[in-house]
Amino acid sequence: MLRFPGGLYRGSMELRPPDPPLSDRIVSLRPWTLDDVPAIAAACDDVEIARWIHALPSPYRVSDAREYVVSTESAWKDGLGVFFAVVDCASGDVAGSIALQVLDRELANVEVGYWTAAPARGRGLTTRALRLLSDWALREAGAQRVQLRADVLNTASLRVAEKAGYTREGTLRASGFNARQGRRVDYAVFSLVAGDAT
Ligand SMILES: CC(C)(COP(=O)(O)OP(=O)(O)OC[C@H]1O[C@@H](n2cnc3c(N)ncnc32)[C@H](O)[C@@H]1OP(=O)(O)O)[C@@H](O)C(=O)NCCC(=O)NCCS
């Protein structure tokens, strides 16, 4: 670790699996396994996910889910991303997905992304998962900044960010392109930084 006048500089951050696994007893986060493929395929073949996460295939097939799980396994090994199933502790079912990807290893900047299966929405599970993962990233994993971008039209996602305590910094106007909708996307940018953690 290097020291700079402004504080600690983490050097080359690597994300490793939390031990013990993250849980608030309502949701728990664990790495994906191939057993989750049917649940991922069922959840991601969904209009809202297709609308807001335009990089995902639509229709979404079992083979897409399998490819995703395999890709997360290799990203975990590289230390450049952590990809979790969000499990509803009451039922044991997969409720959704949450992931962090390293944006800048030297600066320890990471970005978070998520989706939640339609039947599990509206119960606060995504907000819980986001709080758990952000807290771990900043307190345990060495991240200095967790960034979250959401389409300014994606009201539910904007609300999740606010509820999880993120600060809205501004808008990256026309910074994305939603090929499915044929429009450029304004992204609201939020962050949680190490100094915000309570
Ligand atoms: C965004 C998403 C993950 C939210 O999941 P969720 O589990 O329902 O989230 P939570 O229950 O924690 O919170 C949702 C909040 O948004 C609000 N909300 C949901 N839909 C809304 C809408 N259309 N307009 C206004 N608010 C809305 C809910 O009321 C709730 O806020 P509240 O607690 O103040 O009432 C889910 O809708 C989803 O998977 N969408 C498709 C994929 C996606 O958009 N991913 C994010 C990409 S940035």
The ligand as a Tripos MOL2 file, in Angstrom:
@<TRIPOS>MOLECULE
LIG
   48    50     1     0     0
SMALL
NO_CHARGES

@<TRIPOS>ATOM
      1 C1        -34.3860   -1.5990  -10.3200 C.3       1 LIG1
      2 C2        -34.7270   -2.9020   -9.5850 C.3       1 LIG1
      3 C3        -33.4360   -3.6990   -9.3960 C.3       1 LIG1
      4 C4        -35.3240   -2.5350   -8.2260 C.3       1 LIG1
      5 O1        -35.5460   -3.7300   -7.5070 O.3       1 LIG1
      6 P1        -36.5070   -3.8060   -6.2160 P.3       1 LIG1
      7 O2        -36.1160   -5.0500   -5.4790 O.co2     1 LIG1
      8 O3        -37.9010   -3.6250   -6.6050 O.co2     1 LIG1
      9 O4        -35.9970   -2.5370   -5.3970 O.3       1 LIG1
     10 P2        -36.4600   -2.1310   -3.9070 P.3       1 LIG1
     11 O5        -37.6780   -2.8920   -3.5330 O.co2     1 LIG1
     12 O6        -35.2530   -2.2410   -3.0340 O.co2     1 LIG1
     13 O7        -36.7890   -0.5790   -4.1020 O.3       1 LIG1
     14 C5        -37.5430   -0.1360   -5.2190 C.3       1 LIG1
     15 C6        -37.9770    1.2800   -4.9910 C.3       1 LIG1
     16 O8        -38.3390    1.8500   -6.2450 O.3       1 LIG1
     17 C7        -39.6830    2.2510   -6.2000 C.3       1 LIG1
     18 N1        -40.2380    2.0360   -7.5340 N.ar      1 LIG1
     19 C8        -40.3380    0.8830   -8.2210 C.ar      1 LIG1
     20 N2        -40.8890    1.1120   -9.4250 N.ar      1 LIG1
     21 C9        -41.1130    2.4400   -9.4820 C.ar      1 LIG1
     22 C10       -41.6810    3.2970  -10.4690 C.ar      1 LIG1
     23 N3        -42.0750    2.8080  -11.6490 N.pl3     1 LIG1
     24 N4        -41.7870    4.6120  -10.1840 N.ar      1 LIG1
     25 C11       -41.3700    5.1080   -8.9870 C.ar      1 LIG1
     26 N5        -40.8060    4.3310   -8.0260 N.ar      1 LIG1
     27 C12       -40.6960    3.0310   -8.2720 C.ar      1 LIG1
     28 C13       -40.3260    1.3830   -5.1470 C.3       1 LIG1
     29 O9        -41.5160    1.9460   -4.6730 O.3       1 LIG1
     30 C14       -39.2040    1.3730   -4.1040 C.3       1 LIG1
     31 O10       -39.1190    2.5860   -3.3860 O.3       1 LIG1
     32 P3        -39.8200    2.7780   -1.9310 P.3       1 LIG1
     33 O11       -39.2290    1.7430   -1.0350 O.co2     1 LIG1
     34 O12       -39.4820    4.1740   -1.5480 O.co2     1 LIG1
     35 O13       -41.2920    2.5570   -2.1260 O.co2     1 LIG1
     36 C15       -35.7550   -3.7610  -10.3730 C.3       1 LIG1
     37 O14       -36.8870   -2.9640  -10.6710 O.3       1 LIG1
     38 C16       -35.1840   -4.3140  -11.6730 C.2       1 LIG1
     39 O15       -34.5750   -5.3740  -11.6740 O.2       1 LIG1
     40 N6        -35.3830   -3.5930  -12.7890 N.am      1 LIG1
     41 C17       -34.8900   -4.0510  -14.0880 C.3       1 LIG1
     42 C18       -33.3600   -4.0640  -14.1640 C.3       1 LIG1
     43 C19       -32.7650   -2.7430  -13.7650 C.2       1 LIG1
     44 O16       -33.3170   -1.6820  -14.0120 O.2       1 LIG1
     45 N7        -31.5720   -2.7980  -13.1580 N.am      1 LIG1
     46 C20       -30.8630   -1.5940  -12.7500 C.3       1 LIG1
     47 C21       -30.0970   -1.0320  -13.8880 C.3       1 LIG1
     48 S1        -29.2690    0.4940  -13.3980 S.3       1 LIG1
@<TRIPOS>BOND
     1     1     2 1
     2     2     3 1
     3     2     4 1
     4     2    36 1
     5     4     5 1
     6     5     6 1
     7     6     7 2
     8     6     8 1
     9     6     9 1
    10     9    10 1
    11    10    11 2
    12    10    12 1
    13    10    13 1
    14    13    14 1
    15    14    15 1
    16    15    16 1
    17    15    30 1
    18    16    17 1
    19    17    18 1
    20    17    28 1
    21    18    19 ar
    22    18    27 ar
    23    19    20 ar
    24    20    21 ar
    25    21    22 ar
    26    21    27 ar
    27    22    23 1
    28    22    24 ar
    29    24    25 ar
    30    25    26 ar
    31    26    27 ar
    32    28    29 1
    33    28    30 1
    34    30    31 1
    35    31    32 1
    36    32    33 2
    37    32    34 1
    38    32    35 1
    39    36    37 1
    40    36    38 1
    41    38    39 2
    42    38    40 1
    43    40    41 1
    44    41    42 1
    45    42    43 1
    46    43    44 2
    47    43    45 1
    48    45    46 1
    49    46    47 1
    50    47    48 1
@<TRIPOS>SUBSTRUCTURE
     1 LIG1         1 GROUP 0 **** ****
